């Protein structure tokens, strides 16, 4: 509608952020991901990487970035919920779970 002034606001999916102490940026969470972007972030010397789940019909995305104030911490933010099972089991998943801090972020 031209000139109505009404804007349709897209509903955002819930986001969940995990902080994990790790030497590697990409943690094996059992799902398969395709990297679709990376960008520099203001006030952080580490870039942010963007991933999409590779399962057909699954619209989950994740962002991965290191903290500038603590280089040993990786922040992984998931947007959405998977509509399928984990594709593979991970031997170190219990180890990862013991190290994470979970934040439910509403943007």
Chimera marker file (.cmm) of the C-alpha trace (Angstrom):
<marker_set name="trace">
<marker id="1" x="0.000" y="0.000" z="0.000" r="1" g="1" b="0" radius="0.5"/>
<marker id="2" x="1.612" y="3.142" z="-1.172" r="1" g="1" b="0" radius="0.5"/>
<marker id="3" x="1.586" y="5.993" z="1.308" r="1" g="1" b="0" radius="0.5"/>
<marker id="4" x="-0.174" y="4.103" z="4.107" r="1" g="1" b="0" radius="0.5"/>
<marker id="5" x="2.824" y="4.404" z="6.416" r="1" g="1" b="0" radius="0.5"/>
<marker id="6" x="2.290" y="0.863" z="7.651" r="1" g="1" b="0" radius="0.5"/>
<marker id="7" x="5.412" y="-1.250" z="7.878" r="1" g="1" b="0" radius="0.5"/>
<marker id="8" x="5.383" y="-4.985" z="8.296" r="1" g="1" b="0" radius="0.5"/>
<marker id="9" x="7.910" y="-5.972" z="10.938" r="1" g="1" b="0" radius="0.5"/>
<marker id="10" x="9.580" y="-9.318" z="10.391" r="1" g="1" b="0" radius="0.5"/>
<marker id="11" x="9.404" y="-11.504" z="13.491" r="1" g="1" b="0" radius="0.5"/>
<marker id="12" x="12.871" y="-12.470" z="14.698" r="1" g="1" b="0" radius="0.5"/>
<marker id="13" x="13.711" y="-15.967" z="15.784" r="1" g="1" b="0" radius="0.5"/>
<marker id="14" x="14.971" y="-16.553" z="19.297" r="1" g="1" b="0" radius="0.5"/>
<marker id="15" x="18.724" y="-16.422" z="19.711" r="1" g="1" b="0" radius="0.5"/>
<marker id="16" x="20.854" y="-18.408" z="22.117" r="1" g="1" b="0" radius="0.5"/>
<marker id="17" x="24.462" y="-17.448" z="22.800" r="1" g="1" b="0" radius="0.5"/>
<marker id="18" x="27.105" y="-19.754" z="24.248" r="1" g="1" b="0" radius="0.5"/>
<marker id="19" x="30.497" y="-18.713" z="25.558" r="1" g="1" b="0" radius="0.5"/>
<marker id="20" x="33.035" y="-21.528" z="25.414" r="1" g="1" b="0" radius="0.5"/>
<marker id="21" x="36.697" y="-21.554" z="26.346" r="1" g="1" b="0" radius="0.5"/>
<marker id="22" x="38.342" y="-23.127" z="23.309" r="1" g="1" b="0" radius="0.5"/>
<marker id="23" x="41.451" y="-22.945" z="21.147" r="1" g="1" b="0" radius="0.5"/>
<marker id="24" x="39.384" y="-23.647" z="18.009" r="1" g="1" b="0" radius="0.5"/>
<marker id="25" x="36.715" y="-21.319" z="16.631" r="1" g="1" b="0" radius="0.5"/>
<marker id="26" x="34.333" y="-23.946" z="15.285" r="1" g="1" b="0" radius="0.5"/>
<marker id="27" x="33.021" y="-26.361" z="17.893" r="1" g="1" b="0" radius="0.5"/>
<marker id="28" x="31.572" y="-29.685" z="16.766" r="1" g="1" b="0" radius="0.5"/>
<marker id="29" x="27.921" y="-29.513" z="17.818" r="1" g="1" b="0" radius="0.5"/>
<marker id="30" x="26.804" y="-32.498" z="15.740" r="1" g="1" b="0" radius="0.5"/>
<marker id="31" x="25.194" y="-30.469" z="12.937" r="1" g="1" b="0" radius="0.5"/>
<marker id="32" x="26.611" y="-29.614" z="9.526" r="1" g="1" b="0" radius="0.5"/>
<marker id="33" x="27.145" y="-25.967" z="8.652" r="1" g="1" b="0" radius="0.5"/>
<marker id="34" x="27.941" y="-23.947" z="5.526" r="1" g="1" b="0" radius="0.5"/>
<marker id="35" x="29.806" y="-20.680" z="5.956" r="1" g="1" b="0" radius="0.5"/>
<marker id="36" x="28.098" y="-17.878" z="4.052" r="1" g="1" b="0" radius="0.5"/>
<marker id="37" x="29.859" y="-14.787" z="5.295" r="1" g="1" b="0" radius="0.5"/>
<marker id="38" x="32.371" y="-13.053" z="7.508" r="1" g="1" b="0" radius="0.5"/>
<marker id="39" x="32.796" y="-9.449" z="8.542" r="1" g="1" b="0" radius="0.5"/>
<marker id="40" x="34.940" y="-7.246" z="10.704" r="1" g="1" b="0" radius="0.5"/>
<marker id="41" x="33.239" y="-6.099" z="13.886" r="1" g="1" b="0" radius="0.5"/>
<marker id="42" x="33.690" y="-2.672" z="15.448" r="1" g="1" b="0" radius="0.5"/>
<marker id="43" x="35.868" y="-2.686" z="18.590" r="1" g="1" b="0" radius="0.5"/>
<marker id="44" x="36.894" y="-6.321" z="18.114" r="1" g="1" b="0" radius="0.5"/>
<marker id="45" x="40.041" y="-7.520" z="16.376" r="1" g="1" b="0" radius="0.5"/>
<marker id="46" x="38.409" y="-10.859" z="15.533" r="1" g="1" b="0" radius="0.5"/>
<marker id="47" x="35.951" y="-11.219" z="12.632" r="1" g="1" b="0" radius="0.5"/>
<marker id="48" x="32.445" y="-12.650" z="13.007" r="1" g="1" b="0" radius="0.5"/>
<marker id="49" x="31.619" y="-15.670" z="10.822" r="1" g="1" b="0" radius="0.5"/>
<marker id="50" x="28.115" y="-16.590" z="9.646" r="1" g="1" b="0" radius="0.5"/>
<marker id="51" x="26.847" y="-20.143" z="9.050" r="1" g="1" b="0" radius="0.5"/>
<marker id="52" x="23.640" y="-21.862" z="7.883" r="1" g="1" b="0" radius="0.5"/>
<marker id="53" x="22.578" y="-25.420" z="8.666" r="1" g="1" b="0" radius="0.5"/>
<marker id="54" x="23.019" y="-27.579" z="5.551" r="1" g="1" b="0" radius="0.5"/>
<marker id="55" x="19.964" y="-29.787" z="6.201" r="1" g="1" b="0" radius="0.5"/>
<marker id="56" x="17.333" y="-29.088" z="3.533" r="1" g="1" b="0" radius="0.5"/>
<marker id="57" x="14.402" y="-27.144" z="4.981" r="1" g="1" b="0" radius="0.5"/>
<marker id="58" x="16.234" y="-26.180" z="8.187" r="1" g="1" b="0" radius="0.5"/>
<marker id="59" x="16.616" y="-22.416" z="8.574" r="1" g="1" b="0" radius="0.5"/>
<marker id="60" x="18.905" y="-22.321" z="11.614" r="1" g="1" b="0" radius="0.5"/>
<marker id="61" x="21.817" y="-19.896" z="11.457" r="1" g="1" b="0" radius="0.5"/>
<marker id="62" x="24.775" y="-19.363" z="13.743" r="1" g="1" b="0" radius="0.5"/>
<marker id="63" x="27.401" y="-16.693" z="14.279" r="1" g="1" b="0" radius="0.5"/>
<marker id="64" x="30.861" y="-17.407" z="15.671" r="1" g="1" b="0" radius="0.5"/>
<marker id="65" x="33.273" y="-14.836" z="17.090" r="1" g="1" b="0" radius="0.5"/>
<marker id="66" x="36.112" y="-14.659" z="19.607" r="1" g="1" b="0" radius="0.5"/>
<marker id="67" x="35.953" y="-12.176" z="22.463" r="1" g="1" b="0" radius="0.5"/>
<marker id="68" x="38.489" y="-9.375" z="22.100" r="1" g="1" b="0" radius="0.5"/>
<marker id="69" x="38.865" y="-9.017" z="25.881" r="1" g="1" b="0" radius="0.5"/>
<marker id="70" x="39.534" y="-12.765" z="26.322" r="1" g="1" b="0" radius="0.5"/>
<marker id="71" x="40.960" y="-14.434" z="23.216" r="1" g="1" b="0" radius="0.5"/>
<marker id="72" x="40.404" y="-17.889" z="24.703" r="1" g="1" b="0" radius="0.5"/>
<marker id="73" x="36.609" y="-17.510" z="24.620" r="1" g="1" b="0" radius="0.5"/>
<marker id="74" x="34.471" y="-18.230" z="21.555" r="1" g="1" b="0" radius="0.5"/>
<marker id="75" x="30.909" y="-16.861" z="21.435" r="1" g="1" b="0" radius="0.5"/>
<marker id="76" x="28.528" y="-18.949" z="19.322" r="1" g="1" b="0" radius="0.5"/>
<marker id="77" x="25.051" y="-17.514" z="18.735" r="1" g="1" b="0" radius="0.5"/>
<marker id="78" x="22.303" y="-19.742" z="17.320" r="1" g="1" b="0" radius="0.5"/>
<marker id="79" x="19.173" y="-18.300" z="15.692" r="1" g="1" b="0" radius="0.5"/>
<marker id="80" x="16.194" y="-20.654" z="15.419" r="1" g="1" b="0" radius="0.5"/>
<marker id="81" x="15.627" y="-24.308" z="16.267" r="1" g="1" b="0" radius="0.5"/>
<marker id="82" x="16.656" y="-27.298" z="14.156" r="1" g="1" b="0" radius="0.5"/>
<marker id="83" x="13.753" y="-29.288" z="12.690" r="1" g="1" b="0" radius="0.5"/>
<marker id="84" x="15.806" y="-32.506" z="12.415" r="1" g="1" b="0" radius="0.5"/>
<marker id="85" x="18.011" y="-34.780" z="14.509" r="1" g="1" b="0" radius="0.5"/>
<marker id="86" x="21.715" y="-34.314" z="15.069" r="1" g="1" b="0" radius="0.5"/>
<marker id="87" x="23.514" y="-35.834" z="12.093" r="1" g="1" b="0" radius="0.5"/>
<marker id="88" x="26.355" y="-37.404" z="14.051" r="1" g="1" b="0" radius="0.5"/>
<marker id="89" x="27.307" y="-38.015" z="17.631" r="1" g="1" b="0" radius="0.5"/>
<marker id="90" x="30.305" y="-36.206" z="19.002" r="1" g="1" b="0" radius="0.5"/>
<marker id="91" x="32.750" y="-37.738" z="21.418" r="1" g="1" b="0" radius="0.5"/>
<marker id="92" x="33.618" y="-34.380" z="22.932" r="1" g="1" b="0" radius="0.5"/>
<marker id="93" x="30.087" y="-32.955" z="23.209" r="1" g="1" b="0" radius="0.5"/>
<marker id="94" x="29.926" y="-33.631" z="26.978" r="1" g="1" b="0" radius="0.5"/>
<marker id="95" x="33.234" y="-31.793" z="27.313" r="1" g="1" b="0" radius="0.5"/>
<marker id="96" x="31.832" y="-28.806" z="25.406" r="1" g="1" b="0" radius="0.5"/>
<marker id="97" x="28.658" y="-28.726" z="27.509" r="1" g="1" b="0" radius="0.5"/>
<marker id="98" x="30.699" y="-28.599" z="30.704" r="1" g="1" b="0" radius="0.5"/>
<marker id="99" x="32.460" y="-25.420" z="29.527" r="1" g="1" b="0" radius="0.5"/>
<marker id="100" x="29.645" y="-23.287" z="28.137" r="1" g="1" b="0" radius="0.5"/>
<marker id="101" x="27.694" y="-20.422" z="29.569" r="1" g="1" b="0" radius="0.5"/>
<marker id="102" x="24.226" y="-20.087" z="28.041" r="1" g="1" b="0" radius="0.5"/>
<marker id="103" x="22.536" y="-16.764" z="27.345" r="1" g="1" b="0" radius="0.5"/>
<marker id="104" x="19.065" y="-16.403" z="25.864" r="1" g="1" b="0" radius="0.5"/>
<marker id="105" x="19.361" y="-13.201" z="23.879" r="1" g="1" b="0" radius="0.5"/>
<marker id="106" x="16.298" y="-11.296" z="22.758" r="1" g="1" b="0" radius="0.5"/>
<marker id="107" x="17.178" y="-8.723" z="20.109" r="1" g="1" b="0" radius="0.5"/>
<link id1="1" id2="2" r="1" g="1" b="0" radius="0.2"/>
<link id1="2" id2="3" r="1" g="1" b="0" radius="0.2"/>
<link id1="3" id2="4" r="1" g="1" b="0" radius="0.2"/>
<link id1="4" id2="5" r="1" g="1" b="0" radius="0.2"/>
<link id1="5" id2="6" r="1" g="1" b="0" radius="0.2"/>
<link id1="6" id2="7" r="1" g="1" b="0" radius="0.2"/>
<link id1="7" id2="8" r="1" g="1" b="0" radius="0.2"/>
<link id1="8" id2="9" r="1" g="1" b="0" radius="0.2"/>
<link id1="9" id2="10" r="1" g="1" b="0" radius="0.2"/>
<link id1="10" id2="11" r="1" g="1" b="0" radius="0.2"/>
<link id1="11" id2="12" r="1" g="1" b="0" radius="0.2"/>
<link id1="12" id2="13" r="1" g="1" b="0" radius="0.2"/>
<link id1="13" id2="14" r="1" g="1" b="0" radius="0.2"/>
<link id1="14" id2="15" r="1" g="1" b="0" radius="0.2"/>
<link id1="15" id2="16" r="1" g="1" b="0" radius="0.2"/>
<link id1="16" id2="17" r="1" g="1" b="0" radius="0.2"/>
<link id1="17" id2="18" r="1" g="1" b="0" radius="0.2"/>
<link id1="18" id2="19" r="1" g="1" b="0" radius="0.2"/>
<link id1="19" id2="20" r="1" g="1" b="0" radius="0.2"/>
<link id1="20" id2="21" r="1" g="1" b="0" radius="0.2"/>
<link id1="21" id2="22" r="1" g="1" b="0" radius="0.2"/>
<link id1="22" id2="23" r="1" g="1" b="0" radius="0.2"/>
<link id1="23" id2="24" r="1" g="1" b="0" radius="0.2"/>
<link id1="24" id2="25" r="1" g="1" b="0" radius="0.2"/>
<link id1="25" id2="26" r="1" g="1" b="0" radius="0.2"/>
<link id1="26" id2="27" r="1" g="1" b="0" radius="0.2"/>
<link id1="27" id2="28" r="1" g="1" b="0" radius="0.2"/>
<link id1="28" id2="29" r="1" g="1" b="0" radius="0.2"/>
<link id1="29" id2="30" r="1" g="1" b="0" radius="0.2"/>
<link id1="30" id2="31" r="1" g="1" b="0" radius="0.2"/>
<link id1="31" id2="32" r="1" g="1" b="0" radius="0.2"/>
<link id1="32" id2="33" r="1" g="1" b="0" radius="0.2"/>
<link id1="33" id2="34" r="1" g="1" b="0" radius="0.2"/>
<link id1="34" id2="35" r="1" g="1" b="0" radius="0.2"/>
<link id1="35" id2="36" r="1" g="1" b="0" radius="0.2"/>
<link id1="36" id2="37" r="1" g="1" b="0" radius="0.2"/>
<link id1="37" id2="38" r="1" g="1" b="0" radius="0.2"/>
<link id1="38" id2="39" r="1" g="1" b="0" radius="0.2"/>
<link id1="39" id2="40" r="1" g="1" b="0" radius="0.2"/>
<link id1="40" id2="41" r="1" g="1" b="0" radius="0.2"/>
<link id1="41" id2="42" r="1" g="1" b="0" radius="0.2"/>
<link id1="42" id2="43" r="1" g="1" b="0" radius="0.2"/>
<link id1="43" id2="44" r="1" g="1" b="0" radius="0.2"/>
<link id1="44" id2="45" r="1" g="1" b="0" radius="0.2"/>
<link id1="45" id2="46" r="1" g="1" b="0" radius="0.2"/>
<link id1="46" id2="47" r="1" g="1" b="0" radius="0.2"/>
<link id1="47" id2="48" r="1" g="1" b="0" radius="0.2"/>
<link id1="48" id2="49" r="1" g="1" b="0" radius="0.2"/>
<link id1="49" id2="50" r="1" g="1" b="0" radius="0.2"/>
<link id1="50" id2="51" r="1" g="1" b="0" radius="0.2"/>
<link id1="51" id2="52" r="1" g="1" b="0" radius="0.2"/>
<link id1="52" id2="53" r="1" g="1" b="0" radius="0.2"/>
<link id1="53" id2="54" r="1" g="1" b="0" radius="0.2"/>
<link id1="54" id2="55" r="1" g="1" b="0" radius="0.2"/>
<link id1="55" id2="56" r="1" g="1" b="0" radius="0.2"/>
<link id1="56" id2="57" r="1" g="1" b="0" radius="0.2"/>
<link id1="57" id2="58" r="1" g="1" b="0" radius="0.2"/>
<link id1="58" id2="59" r="1" g="1" b="0" radius="0.2"/>
<link id1="59" id2="60" r="1" g="1" b="0" radius="0.2"/>
<link id1="60" id2="61" r="1" g="1" b="0" radius="0.2"/>
<link id1="61" id2="62" r="1" g="1" b="0" radius="0.2"/>
<link id1="62" id2="63" r="1" g="1" b="0" radius="0.2"/>
<link id1="63" id2="64" r="1" g="1" b="0" radius="0.2"/>
<link id1="64" id2="65" r="1" g="1" b="0" radius="0.2"/>
<link id1="65" id2="66" r="1" g="1" b="0" radius="0.2"/>
<link id1="66" id2="67" r="1" g="1" b="0" radius="0.2"/>
<link id1="67" id2="68" r="1" g="1" b="0" radius="0.2"/>
<link id1="68" id2="69" r="1" g="1" b="0" radius="0.2"/>
<link id1="69" id2="70" r="1" g="1" b="0" radius="0.2"/>
<link id1="70" id2="71" r="1" g="1" b="0" radius="0.2"/>
<link id1="71" id2="72" r="1" g="1" b="0" radius="0.2"/>
<link id1="72" id2="73" r="1" g="1" b="0" radius="0.2"/>
<link id1="73" id2="74" r="1" g="1" b="0" radius="0.2"/>
<link id1="74" id2="75" r="1" g="1" b="0" radius="0.2"/>
<link id1="75" id2="76" r="1" g="1" b="0" radius="0.2"/>
<link id1="76" id2="77" r="1" g="1" b="0" radius="0.2"/>
<link id1="77" id2="78" r="1" g="1" b="0" radius="0.2"/>
<link id1="78" id2="79" r="1" g="1" b="0" radius="0.2"/>
<link id1="79" id2="80" r="1" g="1" b="0" radius="0.2"/>
<link id1="80" id2="81" r="1" g="1" b="0" radius="0.2"/>
<link id1="81" id2="82" r="1" g="1" b="0" radius="0.2"/>
<link id1="82" id2="83" r="1" g="1" b="0" radius="0.2"/>
<link id1="83" id2="84" r="1" g="1" b="0" radius="0.2"/>
<link id1="84" id2="85" r="1" g="1" b="0" radius="0.2"/>
<link id1="85" id2="86" r="1" g="1" b="0" radius="0.2"/>
<link id1="86" id2="87" r="1" g="1" b="0" radius="0.2"/>
<link id1="87" id2="88" r="1" g="1" b="0" radius="0.2"/>
<link id1="88" id2="89" r="1" g="1" b="0" radius="0.2"/>
<link id1="89" id2="90" r="1" g="1" b="0" radius="0.2"/>
<link id1="90" id2="91" r="1" g="1" b="0" radius="0.2"/>
<link id1="91" id2="92" r="1" g="1" b="0" radius="0.2"/>
<link id1="92" id2="93" r="1" g="1" b="0" radius="0.2"/>
<link id1="93" id2="94" r="1" g="1" b="0" radius="0.2"/>
<link id1="94" id2="95" r="1" g="1" b="0" radius="0.2"/>
<link id1="95" id2="96" r="1" g="1" b="0" radius="0.2"/>
<link id1="96" id2="97" r="1" g="1" b="0" radius="0.2"/>
<link id1="97" id2="98" r="1" g="1" b="0" radius="0.2"/>
<link id1="98" id2="99" r="1" g="1" b="0" radius="0.2"/>
<link id1="99" id2="100" r="1" g="1" b="0" radius="0.2"/>
<link id1="100" id2="101" r="1" g="1" b="0" radius="0.2"/>
<link id1="101" id2="102" r="1" g="1" b="0" radius="0.2"/>
<link id1="102" id2="103" r="1" g="1" b="0" radius="0.2"/>
<link id1="103" id2="104" r="1" g="1" b="0" radius="0.2"/>
<link id1="104" id2="105" r="1" g="1" b="0" radius="0.2"/>
<link id1="105" id2="106" r="1" g="1" b="0" radius="0.2"/>
<link id1="106" id2="107" r="1" g="1" b="0" radius="0.2"/>
</marker_set>
